[in-house]
């Protein structure tokens, strides 16, 4: 049996309040549009999460909540993880290794550069950037999350909001 992980970069965040800490920045209009859009794309592909793990940052949590709504997961069931807020490859890897083996599909909401670095390390890919609300789907050939190692993942798909815009830009 294999495990599926969807690495999802938070949707576009707002910079309207200059005094707001990086951790507390909310989604902007485009982010509020893109998060449910990409959740629907994933849902239409037939992928369902067993658990959602999100950085504690507001923009990541709000992205996770938009996905939770589409997948009919209660917001209280999103696992918040402070270590993946600005986490690097080893912090994201450690967080995934602690996932319960009963969960086969994990959606993880995090930030750049860590999420792109982790995706590339996991699957030996060379993606320059997972854009905001980009979804990188990888498969791990194991039934145990603790067995995740760099280079063991297989890229299944990589998608992002601009692939689904029909000519109209959303600010």
C-alpha positions in Angstrom: 0.0 0.0 0.0 1.1 3.6 -0.6 0.5 6.9 1.0 -0.6 10.1 -0.8 0.5 13.5 0.2 -0.8 16.7 -1.3 1.6 19.6 -0.5 -0.5 22.7 -0.8 1.1 26.2 -0.6 -1.2 28.7 1.1 -3.3 30.9 -1.1 -2.4 34.5 -1.9 -2.2 36.6 1.2 -2.9 40.3 1.9 -0.3 42.9 2.5 -2.9 45.7 3.2 -2.0 46.0 6.9 1.7 46.9 7.1 1.9 46.5 10.9 0.5 43.0 10.8 3.0 40.2 11.6 3.8 37.7 8.8 2.1 35.0 10.8 -1.2 36.9 11.0 -1.6 38.0 7.4 -5.0 36.9 6.0 -5.9 35.8 2.5 -6.6 38.5 -0.1 -9.4 38.5 -2.6 -7.5 36.3 -5.1 -6.6 33.9 -2.2 -10.2 33.6 -1.2 -11.1 32.7 -4.8 -8.2 30.3 -5.4 -8.4 28.2 -2.3 -11.9 26.8 -3.0 -11.1 26.6 -6.7 -8.2 24.3 -6.1 -10.1 22.3 -3.5 -12.8 21.7 -6.2 -10.1 20.6 -8.7 -8.7 18.1 -6.2 -12.1 16.9 -5.3 -13.1 16.5 -8.9 -9.9 14.3 -9.4 -11.4 12.0 -6.8 -8.8 12.6 -4.1 -10.2 12.8 -0.5 -8.1 13.7 2.6 -7.9 11.4 5.6 -6.4 14.3 7.5 -5.5 18.0 6.9 -2.3 19.4 8.5 -1.8 23.2 8.4 0.8 25.7 9.4 -0.5 27.9 12.2 -0.2 31.0 10.0 -3.5 32.6 9.3 -3.1 32.4 5.5 -2.3 28.7 5.6 -5.1 27.9 8.1 -7.6 29.8 6.0 -6.5 27.9 2.9 -6.9 24.6 4.8 -10.4 25.7 6.0 -11.5 26.4 2.4 -10.4 22.9 1.4 -12.1 21.5 4.6 -15.4 23.1 3.5 -15.3 21.6 0.0 -14.4 18.1 1.5 -16.9 18.5 4.3 -14.3 18.2 7.0 -15.0 20.1 10.2 -12.6 22.9 10.7 -11.9 21.7 14.3 -10.4 18.5 12.7 -7.6 20.4 10.9 -4.4 19.7 12.7 -2.4 22.9 13.3 1.4 22.5 13.3 3.6 25.3 14.3 6.8 23.6 13.2 5.7 23.8 9.5 5.2 27.6 9.7 8.4 28.6 7.8 9.5 25.0 8.2 12.4 23.5 6.2 12.7 20.1 4.6 13.6 18.3 7.8 10.8 19.9 9.8 8.2 19.0 7.2 9.6 15.5 6.9 9.5 15.0 10.7 5.9 16.3 10.9 4.9 13.8 8.2 6.7 10.9 9.9 4.5 11.5 12.9 1.2 11.0 11.0 -0.9 8.0 12.1 -0.6 5.1 9.7 -4.4 4.8 9.6 -4.3 7.9 7.4 -3.5 7.2 3.8 -4.0 10.6 2.3 -2.7 13.8 3.9 -3.2 17.3 2.8 -0.4 19.5 4.2 -0.7 23.3 4.0 2.6 25.2 4.3 4.9 27.9 2.9 7.7 28.6 0.5 10.6 28.0 0.3 10.1 25.0 2.6 7.2 23.4 0.7 8.9 23.6 -2.7 12.2 22.4 -1.3 10.4 19.5 0.4 8.5 18.5 -2.8 11.8 18.5 -4.8 13.7 16.6 -2.1 10.9 14.0 -1.7 10.4 13.3 -5.4 13.8 14.2 -6.9 12.0 16.9 -9.0 13.3 20.3 -10.0 10.3 22.6 -9.6 11.5 26.2 -9.2 8.4 27.4 -7.2 5.1 26.0 -6.0 3.0 29.1 -6.6 0.3 30.3 -4.1 -2.4 27.6 -3.7 -0.4 25.3 -5.9 -1.0 21.6 -5.3 1.9 19.1 -5.5 0.6 15.5 -5.2 3.2 12.8 -4.4 2.8 9.1 -3.6 5.0 7.3 -1.1 5.5 3.6 -1.6 5.0 2.5 2.0 2.2 1.8 4.4 4.1 3.6 7.2 4.6 7.4 7.3 7.7 7.0 9.4 9.3 5.3 6.4 9.3 8.5 4.3 12.7 9.4 3.1 14.1 11.9 0.6 13.9 10.6 -2.9 11.2 8.0 -2.1 8.2 10.0 -3.4 6.7 9.8 -6.9 5.2 12.9 -8.4 1.6 12.2 -9.4 0.5 15.7 -10.4 1.3 19.4 -10.0 -1.3 22.0 -10.5 -2.0 25.6 -9.6 -4.8 28.2 -10.0 -3.6 30.0 -13.1 -4.1 26.7 -15.0 -7.8 27.1 -14.3 -8.4 30.8 -15.1 -10.5 31.5 -18.1 -8.9 34.7 -19.2 -10.2 36.8 -16.3 -7.6 37.7 -13.7 -8.6 37.8 -10.1 -6.8 40.4 -8.0 
